Amino acid sequence: MSDKTRAADVRGGATTESTRAPERPGFVLSGSWRLYGVALFIGLLASVLAVRLLELQVFLWAGYIPPVQAGGARYTVDDDTPWGNIVDRDGVLLAADRFTYRVTATPANIQDDEDRIQIAQILETVAQIPAAQTLERLRADPESRYALLAKDLPFELGEALLQEKARWAKEDVDLLFHVHVFPHPRRFYPQGKLASQVIGFLNGERKPVLGLERYYGSFLAASGVGLPPGNQVSRDVLPPEVLRFLPPGEGKGLVLTLDRTIQWIIEEELAEGVRFYGAEGGSIIVLDPKTGAVLGMANYPSFDPNTFELVQDEALFRNRTISDHYEPGSIFKVITVAAALDAGVVEPTTIFTDTGTITLGERVFLNSNRLALGQLTVADALAQSNNVVTVQIAEALGSEKFYDYVARFGFGADTNIDLSGEAPGIVKRPGDERWSLSDLAANSFGQGIAVTPLQMASAVAAIANDGKLMRPYVVQARVQGDQALLTEPTVAQQPIRPETAATMRELMVHVVETGNQAAKVPGYTVAGKSGTAEISTEEGYVLERTIASFVGFAPADDPRIVVLVKLDKPDPSISRWAAHTAAPLFSRVTHRLLDHLNVPPDAVRVANR
C-alpha cells in the first residue's frame, strides 16, 4: 500500500504514520593503526597463498574428465564428475571443485603383517594418516578386496602420497602397489555466503540444488552437454583476468554478470538495514537497465554453501528475489501512471479531486490519514502517494487497458531469468472467477496483486531504459575449452513509448525531490518510488506488520543502475513505513554503488558534456 495512505473496506480503521525517521548511528574507528597494518599485511599474504593453492588445484585437475557414458546415455552426474568453475564479471572465483584424495587399499593382496606395518608407517609419515588407523583397517578383514584408509585427504598430502607411490614403483618395489589414491572433487565456494542463493550448491551426492548450479547443471558437469549451437566465439574475446580461473582444454565455466564488490556492498548494507530497522529479512537487487544484466542480487538471511548440511531451515536455500511473491504496495503506482500516460488518458498536469474516499465495486478505498487533499495533479498525486487519485486514474484507463499494460510490464509471467526456482507472480484479470471491479482499484496501488522483487525491478528498469523491458540474466558467457558463447541482451517487449518513459523519469525525480526525500543521494539526481504494503492474511490485512520497499535508478538523466530494496516486517516501533526504512537504505546503497562504478556526480557529468 502507500506510504501515507491505504485502502480499506468499510470496516477498516485509520492508520497514522510516524513523522520522525529513526537516526542511524555513524561508524566509529578505534584501535591502533599499526596493528591494523600488520593484520592487513598478514591477511593479504594468507590470501595470496590461498589463491595460489586454489589455482594449482583448479588447473592441475582441469583435464580430469571421467569416462564418457555409453552412446546415447542420458546426462547423469556421478559422485566424482568434475564440475565447471564459476567466476564473476571480473574473474573473481565464486565456485570451483577443490580436490581432495580418497585412499583405499586391497587387504587381500597385503598378507604380510610386516608389509602392513611398513605401509602404515609410510602413510603416517607422508600423508599424516594415523598408523594405528591404517593397521586396524588392513587387519580387520584380511580377505577383503576393499578398505577405506582416508576419505578426504587434503590436496597437498594426496600429491605427496602419489609422489611416494611413484618413487617406490620406480625402484621396482610393489609395497604400495595395492594402496590406491584417487582424486575426489568437493565443491568449494571461496566467497562463503556471498551470492549463495544465486549460485546454489552441490549437495553431498554432488547433485545441483537451486540457483545457477542447477540451471546450468547439464552444462557445468564434465560429462554433460557442450556449448549449444550459436554464435560461438574464441574465449580470447574475454579479458585475460576474467579467464584466470577458467583453464583451457576441455574445461567448462561460467562468467557471471555479478560484480563481487557490488554483491558485497548490498549484502553488507542489507544485513545492517535488517538489524537497524528490526526487520525479519529483506532483499536487494541491482540491475543494469540498458542490458538487463544482474549486477547484484541479495537476500538476508542467507547461508554458507560450504556447510549447507548445517542449515536447519531449508527455506534459506531459496532465492526470494525470484521465488517469493509479495504485494508491492505503492511502488506499483508508477506502473499505473505510466500506463495511463502511454494510453493518452492523462497528462502529468491533469487534475483530479481527492475527496478522501472512493468507492469502486463493493469496496470503499480511502486515504490512511482520512484527509481529503482536494485538487491534485497526476505528478503531485504520485509524489504524495495518493490512493484515491490513483484509483481514479486506473478507472479512467479502464480494466482492459490496465491489465494489458500490467502484462506488458511482465507481471504474471516468468521473466525467464537464467536461474532455477522462478515464480510468475499472481495477477487476477477480468474474466477470472474471483476478479471484481474492486480488484482494479486495489491493484492500481499494488494491493491484491502479487509480484516478485525481480519483476518489480525489471519493470522499473524499462522506464529507465526508454520503455524497453529487457530479459534479466546472470550469465554473460559460457566457456568450454577455447570457445565461448556470449549472452546477447534481449528486449522482451516495449510496454511504453520512449516519450512516456522520459516523462515517467521526470515524475519519479519529482517523487524523490518532494515525497521520498530520504532516498536522495548527495551529488546525484535520483528517480524512484517507495511502497509500504500491509501483509495479507486469511483474516485480512495486518496493519502494523508491513513490507517496506523502494525502487529507483540513478543518475536519473542517464541511468546506470536500478536498485530495489525490500525489508520484510520492519519493527513498527521504529517505523513500518518505507519512506523511513527502505528509502534511506536505498540512498546508502546507491551512493556506495555509484562510487564503486566511478559514476561522476551530476555537476561533473554536465560540465564534461
C-alpha positions as CSV (number, residue, x, y, z in Angstrom):
1,M,0.0,0.0,0.0
2,S,1.1,3.6,0.0
3,D,3.4,5.3,2.5
4,K,0.9,7.8,3.7
5,T,-2.3,6.3,2.5
6,R,-4.0,2.9,2.5
7,A,-7.1,1.2,1.1
8,A,-9.6,-0.4,3.4
9,D,-13.0,-1.9,3.3
10,V,-15.8,-0.1,5.1
11,R,-14.9,-1.9,8.3
12,G,-11.2,-0.7,8.2
13,G,-9.8,1.7,10.7
14,A,-7.5,4.7,10.3
15,T,-3.7,4.4,10.5
16,T,-1.2,7.1,11.1
17,E,2.5,7.4,10.1
18,S,5.3,8.3,12.4
19,T,6.6,11.7,11.3
20,R,10.1,11.2,12.6
21,A,12.5,8.8,10.9
22,P,15.0,6.9,13.1
23,E,18.5,8.2,13.1
24,R,21.2,5.8,12.1
25,P,24.4,5.9,14.1
26,G,27.7,6.6,12.3
27,F,30.8,4.5,12.2
28,V,33.5,5.0,14.9
29,L,37.1,4.0,14.2
30,S,39.3,3.0,17.1
31,G,42.4,1.0,17.9
32,S,46.0,1.1,16.7
33,W,46.7,1.8,13.0
34,R,49.9,0.0,13.3
35,L,48.1,-3.1,14.5
36,Y,45.7,-2.7,11.6
37,G,48.6,-2.5,9.2
38,V,50.2,-5.7,10.5
39,A,46.9,-7.6,10.4
40,L,46.3,-6.3,6.9
41,F,49.7,-7.5,5.7
42,I,49.2,-10.9,7.2
43,G,45.7,-11.2,5.8
44,L,46.9,-10.3,2.3
45,L,49.8,-12.7,2.5
46,A,47.4,-15.5,3.6
47,S,45.0,-14.6,0.8
48,V,47.8,-14.8,-1.8
49,L,48.9,-18.2,-0.6
50,A,45.3,-19.5,-0.6
51,V,44.6,-18.2,-4.1
52,R,47.9,-19.8,-5.3
53,L,47.0,-23.2,-3.8
54,L,43.5,-23.0,-5.3
55,E,45.0,-22.1,-8.7
56,L,47.1,-25.2,-8.5
57,Q,44.1,-27.4,-7.8
58,V,41.9,-25.8,-10.5
59,F,44.5,-26.0,-13.3
60,L,46.0,-29.4,-12.3
61,W,42.7,-31.1,-12.5
62,A,41.2,-29.1,-15.3
63,G,41.9,-32.0,-17.7
64,Y,40.4,-34.7,-15.5
65,I,37.4,-35.9,-17.4
66,P,35.5,-39.0,-16.3
67,P,34.8,-41.8,-18.8
68,V,32.2,-40.9,-21.3
69,Q,29.0,-42.9,-20.9
70,A,27.8,-45.4,-23.4
71,G,26.5,-43.8,-26.6
72,G,23.1,-42.2,-26.3
73,A,23.1,-42.4,-22.4
74,R,21.1,-39.7,-20.8
75,Y,23.1,-37.0,-18.9
76,T,23.8,-38.1,-15.3
77,V,26.2,-36.9,-12.6
78,D,28.2,-39.4,-10.6
79,D,30.0,-38.8,-7.3
80,D,33.3,-37.9,-9.0
81,T,32.1,-35.9,-12.0
82,P,34.1,-32.7,-12.2
83,W,32.1,-29.5,-12.3
84,G,32.9,-26.3,-14.2
85,N,34.1,-23.1,-12.4
86,I,32.0,-20.0,-11.9
87,V,33.6,-16.5,-11.8
88,D,32.1,-13.0,-11.5
89,R,32.3,-10.4,-14.3
90,D,35.9,-9.6,-13.3
91,G,37.2,-13.2,-13.0
92,V,36.8,-13.5,-9.2
93,L,36.3,-17.1,-8.4
94,L,32.9,-17.9,-6.9
95,A,32.7,-21.7,-7.2
96,A,35.1,-24.4,-8.1
97,D,36.0,-28.0,-7.4
98,R,38.5,-28.4,-4.6
99,F,40.1,-31.7,-4.9
100,T,40.9,-34.0,-2.0
101,Y,42.0,-37.6,-2.2
102,R,40.5,-40.9,-1.2
103,V,43.0,-43.5,-0.1
104,T,42.0,-47.1,-0.3
105,A,43.7,-50.5,-0.2
106,T,43.2,-54.1,-1.2
107,P,43.9,-56.1,2.1
108,A,43.6,-59.4,0.3
109,N,46.8,-58.6,-1.6
110,I,48.7,-57.4,1.5
111,Q,49.1,-60.7,3.5
112,D,52.4,-60.0,5.2
113,D,51.9,-58.2,8.5
114,E,55.3,-56.6,8.3
115,D,54.2,-55.1,5.0
116,R,51.0,-53.7,6.7
117,I,53.1,-52.2,9.4
118,Q,55.5,-50.6,6.9
119,I,52.6,-49.3,4.8
120,A,51.0,-47.8,7.9
121,Q,54.2,-46.0,8.9
122,I,54.7,-44.6,5.3
123,L,51.2,-43.3,5.2
124,E,51.6,-41.6,8.6
125,T,54.9,-40.0,7.6
126,V,53.9,-38.9,4.2
127,A,50.2,-38.3,4.4
128,Q,49.6,-37.9,8.1
129,I,47.1,-40.8,8.2
130,P,47.4,-42.3,11.7
131,A,49.4,-45.6,11.5
132,A,47.1,-47.3,14.1
133,Q,44.1,-46.5,12.0
134,T,45.7,-47.9,8.8
135,L,46.8,-51.1,10.6
136,E,43.3,-51.6,12.1
137,R,41.6,-51.3,8.7
138,L,44.1,-53.6,6.9
139,R,43.8,-56.3,9.6
140,A,40.0,-56.0,10.1
141,D,39.2,-58.3,7.1
142,P,42.4,-59.7,5.5
143,E,40.5,-61.3,2.7
144,S,38.6,-58.1,1.7
145,R,39.1,-56.5,-1.7
146,Y,38.5,-53.0,-0.4
147,A,39.4,-51.0,2.7
148,L,38.9,-47.2,3.0
149,L,42.0,-45.7,4.7
150,A,41.3,-42.0,4.3
151,K,38.2,-40.3,2.8
152,D,39.1,-36.6,2.3
153,L,42.9,-36.3,2.4
154,P,44.0,-32.7,1.8
155,F,45.2,-31.9,-1.7
156,E,48.9,-31.4,-0.9
157,L,49.1,-34.6,1.2
158,G,47.5,-36.6,-1.6
159,E,50.0,-35.2,-4.0
160,A,52.8,-36.2,-1.7
161,L,51.5,-39.7,-1.4
162,L,51.2,-40.0,-5.2
163,Q,54.9,-39.0,-5.4
164,E,55.8,-41.5,-2.8
165,K,54.0,-44.3,-4.7
166,A,55.8,-43.2,-7.9
167,R,59.2,-43.4,-6.0
168,W,58.6,-46.9,-4.8
169,A,57.4,-48.0,-8.2
170,K,60.5,-46.5,-9.9
171,E,62.6,-48.7,-7.6
172,D,60.6,-51.8,-8.7
173,V,59.2,-52.3,-5.1
174,D,55.5,-53.1,-5.1
175,L,55.0,-52.3,-1.4
176,L,52.4,-49.5,-2.2
177,F,51.1,-51.1,-5.3
178,H,47.9,-52.2,-3.5
179,V,47.4,-48.8,-1.9
180,H,45.2,-46.7,-4.2
181,V,45.0,-42.9,-4.3
182,F,42.0,-41.3,-6.2
183,P,41.2,-37.6,-6.7
184,H,37.8,-36.7,-5.2
185,P,36.2,-33.4,-6.0
186,R,34.3,-31.4,-3.4
187,R,32.5,-28.2,-4.5
188,F,34.1,-25.2,-2.9
189,Y,32.7,-21.6,-2.6
190,P,35.7,-19.4,-1.8
191,Q,33.5,-16.3,-1.1
192,G,31.4,-18.2,1.5
193,K,27.9,-16.8,1.9
194,L,28.3,-14.2,-0.9
195,A,25.6,-14.7,-3.5
196,S,24.9,-18.2,-2.2
197,Q,21.2,-18.1,-3.1
198,V,22.1,-17.0,-6.6
199,I,24.8,-19.6,-7.2
200,G,23.1,-22.5,-5.4
201,F,25.3,-25.5,-4.4
202,L,26.1,-29.2,-5.0
203,N,24.8,-31.5,-2.2
204,G,26.6,-34.4,-0.6
205,E,25.9,-36.5,-3.7
206,R,27.1,-33.7,-5.9
207,K,23.6,-33.1,-7.3
208,P,22.9,-29.4,-8.0
209,V,20.4,-27.6,-5.7
210,L,18.8,-24.4,-7.0
211,G,20.4,-21.4,-8.5
212,L,23.0,-21.3,-11.3
213,E,24.4,-24.7,-10.3
214,R,21.0,-26.3,-11.1
215,Y,20.0,-24.2,-14.0
216,Y,23.3,-24.8,-15.8
217,G,23.9,-28.2,-14.3
218,S,23.8,-30.1,-17.6
219,F,26.5,-27.8,-19.0
220,L,28.7,-27.5,-15.9
221,A,29.1,-31.2,-15.4
222,A,32.1,-32.5,-17.4
223,S,30.0,-35.4,-18.6
224,G,27.2,-33.2,-19.6
225,V,26.3,-31.3,-22.8
226,G,28.7,-28.9,-24.5
227,L,28.0,-25.4,-25.8
228,P,24.7,-25.1,-27.6
229,P,24.8,-24.2,-31.3
230,G,25.0,-20.5,-31.9
231,N,27.4,-17.6,-32.3
232,Q,30.4,-19.2,-30.6
233,V,33.5,-17.0,-30.4
234,S,37.0,-17.5,-29.3
235,R,37.4,-17.4,-25.5
236,D,40.1,-14.7,-26.1
237,V,37.4,-12.1,-26.6
238,L,37.1,-12.2,-22.8
239,P,39.8,-10.2,-20.8
240,P,42.7,-12.4,-19.5
241,E,41.9,-11.6,-15.9
242,V,38.3,-13.0,-16.4
243,L,39.8,-16.2,-17.7
244,R,42.2,-16.7,-14.9
245,F,40.2,-19.5,-13.2
246,L,38.8,-20.9,-16.5
247,P,41.5,-23.2,-17.7
248,P,41.8,-24.0,-21.4
249,G,41.5,-27.5,-22.7
250,E,38.2,-29.4,-22.1
251,G,37.3,-27.4,-19.0
252,K,34.0,-25.6,-18.7
253,G,32.9,-22.5,-16.8
254,L,30.5,-19.6,-16.4
255,V,31.3,-15.9,-16.4
256,L,28.6,-14.0,-14.5
257,T,27.2,-10.5,-14.7
258,L,27.5,-10.3,-10.9
259,D,30.1,-7.9,-9.6
260,R,31.7,-9.3,-6.4
261,T,32.2,-5.8,-4.9
262,I,28.6,-4.8,-5.7
263,Q,27.4,-8.0,-4.2
264,W,29.5,-7.5,-1.1
265,I,28.1,-3.9,-0.7
266,I,24.5,-4.8,-1.0
267,E,24.8,-7.9,1.4
268,E,26.6,-5.8,4.0
269,E,24.1,-2.9,3.8
270,L,21.1,-5.3,3.7
271,A,22.3,-7.1,6.9
272,E,22.8,-3.8,8.6
273,G,19.5,-2.5,7.4
274,V,17.6,-5.6,8.7
275,R,19.3,-5.2,12.1
276,F,18.8,-1.5,12.4
277,Y,15.2,-1.4,11.4
278,G,14.3,-4.6,13.3
279,A,13.1,-6.4,10.1
280,E,12.7,-10.2,9.8
281,G,14.6,-10.2,6.5
282,G,15.0,-8.5,3.2
283,S,16.2,-8.4,-0.4
284,I,18.2,-6.1,-2.7
285,I,18.5,-6.3,-6.5
286,V,20.8,-4.2,-8.7
287,L,20.2,-4.2,-12.5
288,D,21.8,-2.6,-15.5
289,P,18.7,-1.2,-17.1
290,K,20.2,-1.0,-20.6
291,T,21.0,-4.7,-20.8
292,G,19.1,-6.5,-18.1
293,A,22.3,-7.8,-16.6
294,V,22.0,-8.6,-12.9
295,L,24.9,-6.8,-11.1
296,G,23.9,-7.9,-7.6
297,M,21.1,-10.0,-6.0
298,A,21.0,-10.5,-2.3
299,N,18.7,-11.9,0.4
300,Y,19.0,-11.8,4.2
301,P,19.3,-14.2,5.9
302,S,21.4,-16.4,3.7
303,F,23.7,-19.4,4.2
304,D,27.2,-20.7,3.5
305,P,27.1,-23.3,0.8
306,N,30.4,-24.8,2.1
307,T,28.5,-26.0,5.1
308,F,25.0,-26.4,3.6
309,E,24.4,-29.6,5.7
310,L,24.4,-27.5,8.9
311,V,21.4,-25.4,7.7
312,Q,18.3,-26.2,9.8
313,D,15.8,-24.2,7.8
314,E,15.8,-25.2,4.1
315,A,13.9,-22.0,3.2
316,L,17.3,-20.3,3.5
317,F,18.3,-22.0,0.2
318,R,15.6,-20.2,-1.7
319,N,16.4,-17.1,-3.7
320,R,13.5,-14.9,-2.5
321,T,14.1,-12.2,-5.1
322,I,12.7,-14.6,-7.8
323,S,10.7,-17.2,-5.9
324,D,8.7,-15.3,-3.3
325,H,5.5,-13.3,-4.1
326,Y,4.6,-10.1,-2.2
327,E,2.1,-7.3,-2.6
328,P,4.3,-4.4,-3.8
329,G,2.2,-1.5,-2.4
330,S,2.7,2.0,-3.7
331,I,5.7,1.3,-5.9
332,F,3.2,-0.2,-8.3
333,K,1.7,3.2,-8.8
334,V,4.4,4.0,-11.3
335,I,3.0,1.2,-13.5
336,T,-0.5,2.6,-13.2
337,V,0.6,6.2,-14.0
338,A,2.9,5.0,-16.8
339,A,0.1,3.0,-18.4
340,A,-2.3,6.0,-18.2
341,L,0.2,8.4,-19.7
342,D,1.1,6.0,-22.5
343,A,-2.5,5.4,-23.4
344,G,-3.1,9.2,-23.6
345,V,-5.7,9.1,-20.8
346,V,-3.9,11.6,-18.6
347,E,-1.0,14.1,-18.6
348,P,1.3,15.0,-15.7
349,T,-0.7,18.2,-15.2
350,T,-4.2,16.5,-15.4
351,I,-6.1,17.4,-12.2
352,F,-8.1,15.0,-10.1
353,T,-10.1,15.7,-6.9
354,D,-9.2,13.8,-3.8
355,T,-12.3,13.6,-1.6
356,G,-10.7,11.3,0.9
357,T,-12.6,8.2,-0.2
358,I,-13.7,6.4,-3.4
359,T,-16.0,3.5,-4.0
360,L,-15.3,1.0,-6.8
361,G,-17.1,-2.2,-7.0
362,E,-18.2,-3.3,-3.5
363,R,-15.3,-1.7,-1.6
364,V,-14.5,1.8,-0.2
365,F,-11.0,3.0,-0.6
366,L,-9.6,5.8,1.5
367,N,-6.5,7.7,2.5
368,S,-4.9,6.4,5.7
369,N,-4.8,9.9,7.2
370,R,-8.5,10.3,6.5
371,L,-7.7,13.7,4.8
372,A,-9.1,14.9,1.6
373,L,-6.4,16.9,-0.2
374,G,-8.7,18.3,-2.8
375,Q,-7.3,19.0,-6.3
376,L,-4.1,17.2,-7.2
377,T,-2.2,16.9,-10.5
378,V,-1.1,13.4,-11.5
379,A,2.5,14.4,-10.8
380,D,1.7,15.5,-7.2
381,A,-0.6,12.6,-6.6
382,L,2.3,10.2,-7.4
383,A,4.7,12.2,-5.2
384,Q,2.2,12.2,-2.3
385,S,1.4,8.5,-3.0
386,N,-2.3,9.3,-3.0
387,N,-4.6,6.2,-3.2
388,V,-7.8,7.9,-4.1
389,V,-6.4,9.7,-7.2
390,T,-4.5,6.6,-8.3
391,V,-7.8,4.7,-8.3
392,Q,-9.4,7.4,-10.4
393,I,-6.5,7.2,-12.9
394,A,-7.0,3.4,-13.2
395,E,-10.7,3.9,-13.6
396,A,-10.2,6.4,-16.4
397,L,-7.8,3.9,-18.1
398,G,-10.2,1.1,-17.8
399,S,-9.7,-2.5,-16.7
400,E,-8.9,-3.9,-20.2
401,K,-6.1,-1.5,-20.9
402,F,-4.9,-1.5,-17.3
403,Y,-4.3,-5.3,-17.3
404,D,-2.9,-5.2,-20.8
405,Y,-0.2,-2.8,-19.5
406,V,0.4,-4.9,-16.4
407,A,1.1,-7.9,-18.7
408,R,3.3,-5.8,-21.0
409,F,5.5,-4.9,-18.0
410,G,6.0,-8.6,-17.3
411,F,3.8,-9.2,-14.3
412,G,2.0,-12.5,-14.0
413,A,4.7,-14.3,-16.1
414,D,8.3,-15.5,-15.6
415,T,11.0,-13.1,-16.5
416,N,12.9,-16.0,-18.0
417,I,16.0,-15.2,-16.0
418,D,18.6,-18.0,-16.1
419,L,18.0,-19.2,-12.5
420,S,16.0,-22.1,-11.2
421,G,13.0,-21.6,-9.0
422,E,11.4,-18.5,-10.5
423,A,7.7,-17.8,-9.7
424,P,5.4,-16.0,-12.2
425,G,3.5,-13.9,-9.6
426,I,-0.3,-13.7,-9.3
427,V,-2.5,-11.4,-11.3
428,K,-6.3,-11.7,-11.4
429,R,-7.8,-10.4,-14.5
430,P,-11.3,-9.6,-15.8
431,G,-12.9,-13.0,-16.6
432,D,-11.3,-14.8,-13.7
433,E,-13.8,-16.2,-11.3
434,R,-12.5,-14.3,-8.3
435,W,-11.9,-10.9,-10.1
436,S,-14.2,-8.0,-9.4
437,L,-14.1,-4.3,-10.2
438,S,-12.7,-3.7,-6.7
439,D,-9.6,-5.5,-7.8
440,L,-8.9,-2.9,-10.4
441,A,-8.8,-0.2,-7.7
442,A,-6.7,-2.3,-5.3
443,N,-4.3,-3.4,-7.9
444,S,-3.7,0.2,-9.1
445,F,-1.8,0.9,-5.9
446,G,-0.2,-2.5,-5.5
447,Q,-2.7,-4.3,-3.3
448,G,-4.3,-7.7,-4.2
449,I,-1.6,-8.3,-6.8
450,A,1.5,-10.5,-6.1
451,V,4.9,-9.9,-7.8
452,T,8.4,-10.9,-7.3
453,P,11.1,-8.4,-6.4
454,L,12.8,-9.1,-9.8
455,Q,9.6,-8.5,-11.7
456,M,9.2,-5.1,-10.0
457,A,12.9,-4.1,-10.5
458,S,12.7,-5.2,-14.2
459,A,9.5,-3.2,-14.8
460,V,11.1,0.0,-13.4
461,A,14.2,-0.7,-15.4
462,A,12.1,-0.5,-18.5
463,I,11.1,3.1,-17.5
464,A,14.8,3.8,-17.0
465,N,15.6,2.3,-20.4
466,D,13.3,4.3,-22.7
467,G,10.4,1.9,-22.3
468,K,12.3,-1.3,-23.3
469,L,11.8,-4.2,-21.0
470,M,15.0,-6.3,-21.0
471,R,15.2,-10.0,-20.2
472,P,17.2,-10.2,-16.9
473,Y,20.2,-12.5,-17.0
474,V,23.0,-13.6,-14.7
475,V,25.5,-15.4,-17.0
476,Q,27.2,-13.3,-19.6
477,A,29.4,-16.1,-21.1
478,R,29.6,-19.8,-21.2
479,V,33.1,-21.1,-21.8
480,Q,34.2,-24.5,-22.9
481,G,37.8,-25.1,-24.0
482,D,38.8,-22.5,-26.5
483,Q,35.3,-21.4,-27.3
484,A,32.8,-19.1,-25.6
485,L,29.1,-18.3,-26.1
486,L,28.2,-14.8,-25.1
487,T,24.8,-13.8,-23.8
488,E,23.2,-11.1,-26.0
489,P,21.0,-8.6,-24.2
490,T,17.4,-9.2,-25.3
491,V,14.4,-6.9,-25.4
492,A,11.5,-8.8,-24.0
493,Q,9.0,-6.2,-25.1
494,Q,8.3,-2.4,-25.2
495,P,5.5,-1.8,-22.7
496,I,5.6,2.0,-23.1
497,R,6.8,4.5,-25.7
498,P,10.2,6.3,-25.2
499,E,8.4,9.6,-24.7
500,T,6.3,8.1,-21.9
501,A,9.4,6.7,-20.2
502,A,11.0,10.1,-20.3
503,T,8.0,11.7,-18.7
504,M,7.9,9.0,-16.1
505,R,11.6,9.6,-15.2
506,E,10.7,13.2,-14.6
507,L,7.8,12.3,-12.4
508,M,9.8,9.9,-10.4
509,V,12.5,12.5,-9.8
510,H,9.7,14.7,-8.6
511,V,8.7,11.9,-6.2
512,V,12.2,11.8,-4.6
513,E,12.6,15.6,-4.5
514,T,9.2,16.2,-2.8
515,G,7.9,13.0,-1.3
516,N,10.7,10.4,-0.7
517,Q,13.5,12.8,0.2
518,A,15.2,10.2,2.4
519,A,16.1,8.4,-0.9
520,K,18.1,11.3,-2.2
521,V,21.8,10.7,-3.0
522,P,24.1,13.7,-2.5
523,G,25.5,14.9,-5.8
524,Y,23.1,12.8,-8.0
525,T,19.6,13.2,-9.3
526,V,17.6,10.1,-8.3
527,A,14.3,8.8,-9.6
528,G,12.2,6.4,-7.5
529,K,9.2,5.4,-5.5
530,S,8.5,3.9,-2.1
531,G,5.8,1.4,-1.1
532,T,4.5,0.2,2.2
533,A,2.4,-2.9,1.8
534,E,0.3,-4.3,4.5
535,I,0.5,-8.1,4.8
536,S,-2.5,-10.1,3.7
537,T,-3.7,-13.0,5.8
538,E,-6.9,-15.1,5.8
539,E,-8.4,-12.7,8.3
540,G,-7.5,-9.6,6.3
541,Y,-4.6,-7.2,6.2
542,V,-2.3,-6.9,9.2
543,L,-2.0,-3.1,9.7
544,E,1.2,-3.0,11.9
545,R,3.3,-5.6,10.0
546,T,4.4,-4.4,6.6
547,I,6.7,-5.0,3.7
548,A,8.6,-1.8,3.0
549,S,10.3,-1.3,-0.4
550,F,11.9,1.3,-2.5
551,V,12.8,1.1,-6.2
552,G,14.7,3.7,-8.1
553,F,17.5,4.5,-10.5
554,A,20.5,6.9,-10.9
555,P,21.6,9.1,-12.4
556,A,18.1,9.9,-13.4
557,D,19.1,11.5,-16.7
558,D,21.4,8.6,-17.8
559,P,20.5,5.6,-15.6
560,R,23.4,3.3,-14.8
561,I,21.8,1.2,-12.2
562,V,18.3,0.2,-11.0
563,V,18.2,-0.7,-7.3
564,L,15.3,-2.3,-5.4
565,V,15.4,-2.5,-1.6
566,K,12.8,-4.6,0.2
567,L,12.5,-5.0,4.0
568,D,10.2,-7.7,5.5
569,K,8.3,-6.6,8.6
570,P,10.4,-3.8,10.0
571,D,9.8,-3.1,13.6
572,P,6.7,-0.8,13.8
573,S,8.1,0.8,17.0
574,I,11.0,2.1,14.8
575,S,8.9,2.7,11.6
576,R,6.8,0.5,9.4
577,W,6.9,3.0,6.6
578,A,9.1,2.5,3.5
579,A,9.8,6.3,3.4
580,H,11.7,5.9,6.8
581,T,13.3,2.5,6.2
582,A,13.7,1.2,2.7
583,A,14.2,4.7,1.2
584,P,17.2,5.7,3.4
585,L,18.7,2.2,2.9
586,F,18.3,2.7,-0.9
587,S,20.2,6.0,-0.5
588,R,23.1,4.4,1.3
589,V,23.4,1.5,-1.1
590,T,23.1,3.6,-4.3
591,H,25.7,6.1,-3.1
592,R,28.2,3.3,-2.5
593,L,27.4,1.7,-5.8
594,L,27.8,4.8,-7.8
595,D,31.1,5.5,-6.1
596,H,32.3,1.9,-6.9
597,L,31.2,2.2,-10.6
598,N,33.1,5.6,-10.8
599,V,30.0,7.4,-12.0
600,P,30.8,11.1,-11.7
601,P,28.3,13.4,-9.8
602,D,25.8,15.3,-11.8
603,A,27.8,18.6,-11.8
604,V,30.9,16.9,-13.2
605,R,29.0,15.0,-15.9
606,V,27.1,18.1,-17.0
607,A,30.3,20.1,-17.1
608,N,32.0,17.5,-19.3
609,R,29.3,17.3,-21.9
